[in-house]
Amino acid sequence: MASKAYLIRIEPENEIRFTGPFTNTITTTLKVTNITDRKVFFKIKTTAPRSYCVRPNNGLVEPNETGTVQVMLQPFEYNPNDKDRMKHKFMVQSRYAPDDATTADSDNAFKTSLDGVDVFDARLKCVFEVPSRTEESISSTNEGSLSLPVSEKKPSQEPVVSSAVGSVPVQRPSPPEPDVRSRTEIETLRKRNTSLLEENTKLKKVTQENTP
């Protein structure tokens, strides 16, 4: 068995790329081109058949024609440390087909005895790409509402408190009351003033009584 696909040209040539996020089915296209002047059978295999759907996974390509294959990656939880997934590969086999072969014959083209038949194969590795946080942020911003630049933002207003009736301005706190010490000094002065007034009144009475 040869190690290269001499009968066909595959696009992409060496690897199949899947770009996340991987929460939904991701589909990529594989092109198979017959580079000979004879009909060619092809068949696609993978090392992880439960992770992918390939439609069609075999076929017949006319001389100098191109066939299109859809490779669908099933949803999964991405783990950069999953070494087994990083080893996923695809193999595309090809062989000459009889001149009277049809697409229906491709189902059994690689199941019957291949003694004396040259079968060529090409291998492609799978690559899983995860968008950077910067790209996700830009995408999210473009899809969402646009924010005003700083120079275009409206001036700030007095905060309001929402109520059942409507919105009312926030009441500002009243100025602080005098402390205890100040009130004590004021009370002391008042008492002294009262005492002085009483003494003054007594002196006036004494003076009046001593006057002939």
Residue pairs with C-beta under 8 A, 6 or more apart in sequence:
1 119
1 120
1 121
2 118
2 119
2 120
2 121
3 121
4 120
4 121
4 122
5 92
5 94
5 120
5 121
5 122
6 120
7 34
7 35
7 36
7 40
7 94
7 95
7 96
7 120
8 32
8 33
8 34
8 35
8 40
8 42
8 61
8 92
8 94
8 120
8 122
9 32
9 33
9 35
10 30
10 31
10 32
10 33
10 92
10 122
10 124
11 30
11 31
11 33
12 30
12 124
13 124
14 124
14 125
15 124
15 125
15 126
15 127
16 28
16 30
16 71
16 90
16 124
16 125
16 126
16 127
17 28
17 127
17 128
17 129
18 26
18 28
18 73
18 126
18 127
18 128
18 129
19 26
19 129
19 130
19 131
20 26
20 78
20 128
20 129
20 130
20 131
21 78
21 130
21 131
22 73
22 75
22 76
22 77
22 78
22 128
23 75
24 75
25 72
25 73
25 74
25 75
26 72
26 73
27 70
27 71
27 72
27 73
28 70
28 71
28 73
29 68
29 69
29 70
29 71
30 44
30 68
30 69
30 70
30 71
30 90
30 92
31 66
31 67
31 68
31 69
32 42
32 59
32 61
32 66
32 67
32 68
32 69
32 92
32 94
33 61
33 64
33 65
33 66
33 67
34 40
34 61
34 62
34 63
34 64
34 65
34 66
34 67
35 64
36 63
36 96
37 63
37 64
38 63
38 96
38 97
38 99
39 60
39 61
39 62
39 63
39 96
39 97
39 98
39 99
39 101
40 60
40 61
40 94
40 95
40 96
40 97
41 58
41 59
41 60
41 94
41 95
41 96
41 97
41 101
41 105
41 106
41 109
41 110
42 58
42 59
42 60
42 61
42 67
42 92
42 93
42 94
42 106
43 57
43 58
43 92
43 93
43 94
43 106
43 109
43 110
44 54
44 57
44 58
44 69
44 90
44 91
44 92
44 93
45 57
45 90
45 91
45 93
46 52
46 54
46 88
46 89
46 90
46 91
47 87
47 88
47 89
47 90
48 85
48 88
50 74
51 73
51 74
51 76
51 85
51 88
52 71
52 72
52 73
52 74
53 71
53 72
53 74
54 69
54 70
54 71
54 72
55 69
55 70
55 72
56 69
57 69
58 106
58 107
58 109
58 110
59 67
59 69
59 103
59 106
60 97
60 101
60 102
60 103
60 105
60 106
61 67
71 90
76 85
78 128
78 130
79 85
80 130
85 126
85 128
86 126
86 128
88 125
88 126
89 123
89 124
89 125
89 126
90 123
90 124
90 126
91 121
91 122
91 123
91 124
92 121
92 122
92 123
92 124
93 110
93 119
93 120
93 121
94 119
94 120
94 121
94 122
95 109
95 110
95 114
95 117
95 118
95 119
95 120
96 117
96 118
97 105
97 106
97 109
98 105
101 109
110 119
131 139
158 169
158 170
159 170
160 167
160 168
160 169
160 170
161 167
161 168
161 169
161 170
